[in-house]
């Protein structure tokens, strides 16, 4: 078989990068099984996520990342030079690599690659994870051959003849050989017989959620054990505050970021609390976990609130608006999930039904199909 050159593009956040890594892993699996000669290169910004690609054995080419925003801000003006530099870099680097197919996840640096690919008549597949698409994917869709989406709600923003609902890719290693919840709790150092709630702040953390948890830590710990991921920016402050507020807590663990432990953390959780980013929802759903969703009010196009509504619609989550994030409301929602087995089982089943386990494989197969044509 002739070599198939595949260009992946996208970056700027875990919501863009982790699905790209899931697709790359699936492409490598299929390539090995079919004895296909695949060459995968990532084109994207040189940001904090860039090393994840090289660590996964994926070659990289840097494209300056300018964030496309659908709202007015001074940063749009400051990003104009970056945007045109990124366009120049993409046209040059795509010309020299000349991939057979491009897969874009959106985010900073992605649109220049899509535009260059369209100019060179390269097939392009884009994927949108949110219920309300970002500006990059809205723009990229006009140049795309095929469009994949996670939420059915997003279909109205794209050409329906080129769009398919496939779900959000989750890294295959994460959902393979899941440990039993009690075993996972023990591996994390918790009591396997007591409920465990996981607070996910995302890669950048959520200062307001973090501060709420710490301020109400004694009350919350009466109801549940806590595994609290704060994000790297907030970790030192939150760790110090939590020790001051509840110095003797043995049922509370705080970490900045989760890497290898993520599988155990998700398996151990009886309830997951976090923002309503697509990655957080998809990974929780992959493990069938009920969620308390606190959408970020400032999210672009209010997409987190839309994501949360879609997940609540199937029955997998409870939404608490940040303005309503009060101790009584939060603890009541938590107790509803943790103490009523019928509620927990119903929400868990709904979360499981929301997750599409074949998303990465479907997208990878479509990439290969476009690359062969």
Secondary structure, 3 states (H helix, E strand, C coil): CCCEEEEEEEECCHHHHHHHHHHHHHHHHHHHHCCCCEEEEEEECCCCCHHHHHHCCCEEEECCCCCCCCCCCHHHHHCHHHHHHHHHHHHHHHHHHCCCEEEEEEECCHHHHHHHHHHCCCEEEEEECCCCCCHHHHHHHHHCCEEEECCHHHHHHCCHHHEEECCCCCCHHHHCCCCCHHHHHHHCCCCCCCCEEEEECCCCCCHHHHHHHHHCHHHHCCCCEEEEECCCCCHHHHHHHHHHHCCCCCCEEEECCCCCCHHHHHHHCCEEEECCCHHHHHHHHHCCCCEEECCCCCCHHHHHHHHHHHHHHHCCEEECCHHHCCHHHHHHHHHHHHHCHHHHHHHHHHHHHHCCCCHHHHHHHHHHHHHHC
